[in-house]
Amino acid sequence: RVGVSPTACYNHFSSIDDLMSAITEYIDTKFADAIQKGIELSLSTPENLMVELGKEYVAFFAENPYYFSYIFENNDKNIVLTDTDFTGDYTPFVLFRNTAIQLMEQSHIPPEHFRDNIVIMWAAVHGLAAMANMKAFHYTGDWRALKEKILKDKLNIC
């Protein structure tokens, strides 16, 4: 119980769809802001760009575990893997993807490797975020240290 009547939200939203849209927009904006924070944290050390971005990605879901399933179990996100590309229109993914491409271009990685590298990077951060949200998963060591080590090993593709 939160002490709010079931109809109180209708004072602010005309329908349940409007309420759900506002919740989705709020969560998506917070997630995009976390990705942007990772980008900004690495402006002085571009070699750590994807690691900082990845740390913020994982931390966001570790701090907001219910957002993980809310975001990725919804049908309104569009992230598409094809034989030649890994694209989407979901803003946090677009930030992630564009940052990875920019870094790979600066590192003179051939474009034909972009898709696979983005898949590897996304799988690493998304997998760690999923693990952080699993009720049955327990790590007895320093989670932050492990997360950083794995991200440094797996995201420094460039």
Buried (B, 14 or more C-beta within 10 A) or exposed (E): EEEEEEEEBEEEBEEEEEBEEEEBEEBBEBBBBBBBBBBEBBEEEBEBBBBBBBBBBBBBBBEBBEBBEBBBEEEEBEBEEEEEEBBBEBBBBBBBBEBBBBBBEEEEBEEEEBBEBBEEBBEBBBEBBBBBBEEEEEEEEEBEEEBBEBBBEBBBBB
